[in-house]
Amino acid sequence: MATIYSAPKSIAIPSFNYIGKNFRKNYEKAEEKYLADLKKYILDSGYSGKNVGEVVRFPAADGYAQYMVVSMTPLRLMHLELIDGWHYPHAKNLKPTDIQAQLDYQNLCNK
């Protein structure tokens, strides 16, 4: 079973601002910075190993429930409150093999 954490409040969540003609590009840059800051936070906290800092996504409603891998053994995930902040209802029941399979699938789809 996985342990699910919230992201630290000290790292500001990017807001999806609908103002301006480059809002999507600006949001994507802010999201990339947020994810990099979270990964740095995790690594600075002493976590290391396979998939640490990777983002795993599960389809939810009109988007994705997103989690960052904190550790694979034991499985620890950090919930990402991006856009709608969807939660995956079975997140606590995930196993490291489920996370690896989902990451492999995501990598295959992104090629």
C-alpha positions as CSV (number, residue, x, y, z in Angstrom):
1,M,0.0,0.0,0.0
2,A,1.2,3.5,-0.8
3,T,1.6,6.4,1.5
4,I,0.2,9.6,0.0
5,Y,1.6,13.0,1.0
6,S,0.6,16.6,0.3
7,A,3.0,18.9,-1.4
8,P,4.8,21.3,1.0
9,K,3.0,24.6,1.4
10,S,6.3,26.4,1.1
11,I,6.4,25.7,-2.7
12,A,3.6,27.8,-4.3
13,I,1.2,26.0,-6.6
14,P,1.0,27.7,-10.0
15,S,-2.4,29.2,-10.7
16,F,-4.0,28.7,-14.1
17,N,-4.6,32.3,-15.1
18,Y,-6.9,32.8,-18.1
19,I,-5.7,36.4,-18.8
20,G,-3.4,37.3,-21.6
21,K,-2.6,35.7,-25.0
22,N,0.3,33.6,-23.7
23,F,-1.5,32.2,-20.6
24,R,-1.0,28.6,-21.5
25,K,2.7,28.9,-22.3
26,N,3.1,30.9,-19.0
27,Y,1.3,28.3,-17.0
28,E,3.3,25.5,-18.6
29,K,6.6,27.3,-17.6
30,A,5.2,27.8,-14.0
31,E,4.2,24.2,-13.8
32,E,7.7,23.0,-15.0
33,K,9.3,25.2,-12.3
34,Y,6.9,23.9,-9.6
35,L,7.7,20.3,-10.5
36,A,11.4,21.0,-10.5
37,D,11.2,22.7,-7.1
38,L,9.2,19.7,-5.7
39,K,11.8,17.2,-7.1
40,K,14.6,19.3,-5.5
41,Y,12.7,19.3,-2.2
42,I,12.3,15.5,-2.3
43,L,16.0,15.0,-3.2
44,D,17.1,17.5,-0.5
45,S,15.0,15.5,2.0
46,G,17.3,12.5,1.4
47,Y,15.2,10.5,-1.0
48,S,16.9,8.9,-3.9
49,G,16.5,5.9,-6.1
50,K,14.6,4.7,-9.1
51,N,11.8,7.0,-10.3
52,V,12.2,9.5,-7.5
53,G,10.8,12.8,-8.8
54,E,8.9,11.3,-11.7
55,V,5.3,12.3,-12.2
56,V,2.7,9.5,-12.6
57,R,-0.7,10.3,-14.0
58,F,-4.0,8.5,-13.9
59,P,-7.1,9.6,-15.9
60,A,-9.7,11.4,-13.8
61,A,-12.8,13.2,-14.9
62,D,-11.7,15.8,-17.5
63,G,-7.9,15.5,-16.7
64,Y,-5.5,13.6,-14.6
65,A,-4.8,12.8,-11.0
66,Q,-1.1,13.4,-10.7
67,Y,1.5,12.2,-8.1
68,M,5.2,12.6,-7.8
69,V,7.2,9.6,-6.7
70,V,8.9,10.2,-3.4
71,S,10.2,6.6,-3.0
72,M,9.4,3.2,-4.6
73,T,10.2,1.0,-1.6
74,P,8.2,1.7,0.5
75,L,5.9,3.3,-2.0
76,R,5.5,7.0,-1.2
77,L,3.7,9.4,-3.5
78,M,3.1,13.2,-3.3
79,H,-0.2,14.4,-4.6
80,L,0.0,17.3,-7.0
81,E,-2.7,19.9,-6.8
82,L,-2.3,21.0,-10.4
83,I,-5.2,22.5,-12.4
84,D,-8.2,20.7,-10.8
85,G,-6.2,18.7,-8.3
86,W,-7.9,15.4,-9.1
87,H,-7.3,12.4,-6.8
88,Y,-7.0,8.8,-8.0
89,P,-9.5,6.9,-5.8
90,H,-7.2,3.8,-5.6
91,A,-4.0,5.6,-4.9
92,K,-3.5,4.1,-1.5
93,N,-3.8,0.6,-3.0
94,L,-1.1,1.1,-5.6
95,K,2.1,-1.0,-5.5
96,P,5.5,-0.2,-6.9
97,T,4.8,-2.5,-9.8
98,D,1.7,-0.5,-10.7
99,I,3.7,2.8,-10.6
100,Q,6.4,1.3,-12.8
101,A,3.8,0.0,-15.3
102,Q,2.1,3.4,-15.5
103,L,5.5,5.2,-15.9
104,D,6.5,2.8,-18.6
105,Y,3.1,3.4,-20.4
106,Q,3.5,7.2,-20.1
107,N,7.1,6.9,-21.6
108,L,5.8,4.8,-24.4
109,C,3.0,7.3,-25.2
110,N,5.4,10.2,-25.2
111,K,7.8,8.8,-27.8
